[in-house]
Amino acid sequence: MQTLRNVGMDTGRLTDEEILYIDNRVVETVRPLLVGRQLFPIFTLPNAGILKVRGYKRTDRAAARISLYGSDGGPKDRSQKTAFDIIVPVIDAEFEIPWRDLEATRAMGVPIDTQEAENAARQVAEEEDEFLITGEHTNFRALGVEGLATATGRNTSVGGDWSANAFTYVNNAIGELETDGHYGPYALLIKPSWWRQITGAFVTNTATTIAEKVAQLCNYGVFKTDSLYESDGTTHNALVVEPSQENFELVVGRDTEVKKSYDKNGNLEAVVREVLAPRIKRPTSICEITGLT
């Protein structure tokens, strides 16, 4: 019986080892780039064929009552649920490995050049993060799906001079979340350029940087991301959110995969793809700080 490697060389097709190598390189490229997945709990759909899913935006019910004998039999308070549907799209990017490149790498005894596969994976990862963190905005079409920064009903808090008042702005945003019953832990999403402004700035008469003080408020973590935009495509904002499956989740029909086929000449044609969408159930768990300068 021929080995897998010899079978691959005879047929011009990838061996199992080569397929696994490409898949691993794609995963290793994608994983460090994904900020949104560190915030969004995952809800898995039965299959990738589901084009639309329903969600419910919830408002909190009234407080419980204290009485001598319990409920008086009056009207029962319930959380208000507003149904909405979201499209679950495909995010993909194609790449190709020519058969001659494959033959050359085998002859030299070196691993397959996976640069094109990694570039495709990087494009998918960047698209996914902007999809989850911002959602559709002026310069980014996403079939009308809202992300954290564009969710209808989110809280907003006005900012200004970020380098001087970052702690105040984040603290104010947390105050908005607490007013709506969100008590943390909190995560801050911020553009790297805004974050750098406060890493070297110190709180007056202390050895503590403003960045360290802000991080103490955001005990879920500080996430630096270039995928955060305002709805008009500008970048003068930051987000404070309370990550929780009750608040928002990532609906996944198909996780990142590499789909492979061969053209008539034996070149490998492949696509990195995934099927997913953000589902924001309690937009009050998000506070956007606007107007940063």
C-alpha positions in Angstrom: 0.0 0.0 0.0 1.3 3.4 -0.9 1.8 6.0 1.9 -0.3 9.1 2.0 2.6 11.2 0.8 3.2 9.0 -2.2 -0.4 8.9 -3.1 -0.5 12.7 -3.0 2.5 13.0 -5.3 1.0 10.5 -7.8 -2.4 12.2 -8.0 -1.3 15.8 -7.7 -3.8 16.2 -4.8 -3.0 17.3 -1.3 -2.3 14.5 1.2 -4.0 14.4 4.6 -0.9 15.8 6.2 -0.8 18.7 3.8 -4.5 19.5 4.3 -4.0 19.5 8.1 -1.0 21.7 7.8 -3.0 24.3 5.8 -5.9 24.1 8.2 -3.6 24.6 11.2 -1.9 27.6 9.6 -5.3 29.2 9.0 -6.4 28.7 12.6 -3.1 30.0 13.9 -3.5 33.1 11.8 -7.1 33.8 12.8 -7.1 33.1 16.5 -4.8 36.0 17.7 -6.7 38.6 15.6 -10.2 38.0 17.0 -11.1 40.5 19.7 -14.9 40.1 19.3 -14.9 36.4 20.2 -13.3 37.3 23.6 -16.5 39.2 24.4 -19.3 37.3 22.7 -20.5 34.1 24.2 -21.3 31.6 21.4 -24.8 30.2 20.5 -24.4 27.4 17.9 -27.1 27.0 15.2 -28.1 23.4 14.1 -26.6 24.0 10.6 -25.1 26.5 8.3 -28.2 26.6 6.1 -30.2 28.9 8.4 -30.3 32.3 6.8 -32.1 34.2 9.5 -32.5 33.9 13.3 -34.9 35.6 15.7 -33.8 37.4 18.8 -35.6 39.3 21.6 -34.6 42.6 23.1 -35.6 42.5 26.7 -36.4 45.2 29.3 -36.0 44.4 33.0 -39.2 43.8 35.0 -40.2 45.7 38.1 -38.6 45.1 41.5 -39.8 42.2 43.7 -42.4 43.1 46.4 -42.1 42.7 50.2 -45.4 41.9 51.9 -46.8 40.0 54.8 -48.6 37.3 52.9 -47.0 37.4 49.5 -48.5 38.2 46.1 -51.9 40.0 46.3 -53.1 38.3 43.1 -52.8 41.5 41.1 -51.4 41.8 37.5 -48.2 39.9 37.1 -45.2 41.9 35.9 -43.2 40.5 33.0 -40.1 41.5 31.1 -41.0 43.2 27.9 -39.7 41.3 24.9 -39.4 42.9 21.4 -38.8 40.4 18.6 -36.2 41.1 15.9 -34.7 39.0 13.1 -31.1 39.1 12.0 -29.5 37.8 8.8 -26.7 35.2 9.3 -24.3 35.9 6.5 -21.2 34.1 5.1 -17.8 35.8 5.5 -15.3 34.4 3.1 -12.1 35.0 1.2 -10.6 32.8 -1.6 -7.1 31.7 -2.3 -5.3 29.4 -4.7 -2.2 27.1 -4.6 -1.0 26.3 -8.1 -0.1 22.7 -8.8 3.4 23.6 -9.8 4.1 25.3 -6.5 2.9 22.2 -4.7 5.2 20.0 -6.8 8.1 22.3 -6.2 7.7 22.3 -2.4 7.5 18.5 -2.4 10.7 18.2 -4.5 12.5 20.5 -2.1 11.2 18.8 0.9 9.9 22.0 2.5 6.4 22.8 3.9 3.7 24.2 1.5 3.8 28.0 1.1 0.6 29.0 3.0 1.0 32.7 2.7 -2.1 33.1 0.5 -4.1 30.9 2.9 -3.0 33.0 5.8 -3.8 36.3 4.0 -7.3 35.0 3.3 -7.7 34.0 6.9 -6.5 37.4 8.1 -9.1 39.1 5.8 -11.9 37.0 7.2 -10.8 37.6 10.8 -10.6 41.4 10.3 -14.1 41.4 8.6 -15.5 39.3 11.5 -14.2 41.7 14.1 -15.6 44.8 12.5 -18.9 42.9 12.0 -19.2 42.1 15.7 -17.7 45.2 17.3 -19.2 47.9 15.0 -21.6 46.2 12.7 -22.9 48.0 9.6 -21.7 51.6 9.3 -21.3 54.2 6.5 -18.1 52.6 5.1 -18.9 48.9 5.9 -21.8 47.1 4.5 -23.0 44.2 6.5 -26.6 43.4 5.3 -28.0 45.8 7.9 -26.8 43.8 10.9 -25.9 45.8 14.0 -22.8 45.3 16.2 -22.0 46.6 19.6 -21.3 50.2 18.4 -24.4 50.5 16.3 -26.9 48.6 18.4 -30.3 50.4 18.5 -31.1 51.3 22.1 -27.5 51.4 23.4 -26.5 53.9 26.0 -24.3 56.8 25.1 -22.1 59.2 27.1 -20.5 62.3 25.8 -16.7 62.6 26.0 -14.1 65.1 25.0 -10.4 65.5 25.8 -9.6 61.8 26.2 -6.0 62.1 27.4 -7.0 64.4 30.3 -10.4 62.8 31.2 -10.3 59.2 30.2 -11.0 57.9 33.7 -14.0 60.3 34.1 -15.4 59.3 30.7 -15.2 55.5 31.5 -16.5 56.0 35.0 -19.5 58.0 33.5 -20.2 55.2 31.1 -20.2 52.6 33.9 -22.6 54.9 35.7 -25.0 54.7 32.7 -24.8 50.9 32.7 -25.4 50.7 36.4 -28.5 52.8 36.0 -29.9 50.2 33.7 -29.0 47.3 36.1 -25.7 46.2 34.6 -23.2 45.8 37.4 -20.3 44.3 35.6 -17.7 43.0 35.1 -17.0 45.6 32.4 -14.9 45.6 29.3 -13.5 48.6 27.5 -13.1 48.6 23.7 -10.8 51.3 22.4 -8.7 52.2 19.4 -5.0 51.5 20.0 -4.2 55.2 19.2 -6.5 56.4 21.9 -5.1 53.9 24.4 -1.5 54.9 23.7 -2.4 58.5 24.7 -3.0 57.5 28.3 -0.3 54.8 28.8 2.4 57.4 29.4 0.2 59.9 31.2 0.2 59.9 35.0 -2.5 60.7 37.6 -1.5 63.9 39.3 1.1 63.5 42.1 1.1 59.6 41.7 3.2 57.0 40.0 -0.1 55.5 38.5 -0.8 56.0 34.8 -4.2 57.0 33.7 -4.3 53.7 31.7 -3.8 51.7 34.9 -6.5 53.6 36.6 -8.9 53.0 33.7 -8.1 49.3 33.6 -9.0 49.0 37.3 -12.6 50.1 36.4 -12.8 47.6 33.5 -12.2 44.3 35.4 -13.3 42.2 32.4 -10.4 43.6 30.4 -9.3 46.4 28.1 -9.4 45.4 24.4 -7.5 47.5 21.8 -9.0 47.1 18.4 -8.9 48.8 15.0 -12.4 47.4 14.3 -14.2 50.0 16.3 -16.0 52.8 14.4 -19.0 55.1 14.9 -22.1 54.7 12.7 -20.8 57.4 10.4 -17.4 55.6 10.0 -15.4 58.0 12.2 -13.2 56.8 15.1 -13.9 59.3 18.0 -15.5 56.7 20.2 -15.0 54.0 22.8 -17.3 51.3 24.2 -17.8 50.1 27.7 -19.8 46.8 27.8 -21.0 44.1 30.1 -20.3 40.8 28.3 -22.9 38.1 29.1 -25.0 35.7 27.1 -28.0 37.5 28.5 -26.8 40.7 26.9 -25.3 39.7 23.5 -24.0 36.6 21.8 -22.4 35.3 18.7 -24.7 33.1 16.6 -22.5 30.6 14.7 -23.8 28.5 11.8 -20.4 27.3 10.7 -17.1 28.1 12.4 -14.0 29.0 10.4 -13.2 26.4 7.9 -11.2 25.9 4.7 -13.3 24.6 1.8 -11.1 23.0 -0.9 -11.5 21.9 -4.6 -9.4 21.5 -7.7 -9.8 23.1 -11.1 -9.3 21.2 -14.4 -5.6 21.9 -14.3 -5.1 20.5 -10.8 -4.6 23.8 -9.0 -6.0 24.0 -5.5 -8.9 26.4 -5.2 -9.9 27.1 -1.7 -11.9 29.5 0.4 -11.7 30.4 4.1 -15.3 30.9 5.3 -17.5 31.1 8.3 -21.2 31.7 8.9 -22.1 33.9 11.9 -23.8 37.0 13.2 -23.9 39.1 16.4 -27.2 39.0 18.3 -27.7 41.9 20.7 -30.4 41.1 23.2 -29.9 43.9 25.8 -28.5 47.0 24.1 -28.5 48.8 27.5 -25.5 46.6 28.4 -23.5 48.8 25.9 -22.4 52.4 26.5 -20.7 54.3 23.7 -18.5 57.2 24.7 -18.7 59.7 21.8 -16.9 62.9 20.8 -13.3 61.9 21.9 -10.7 64.4 21.0 
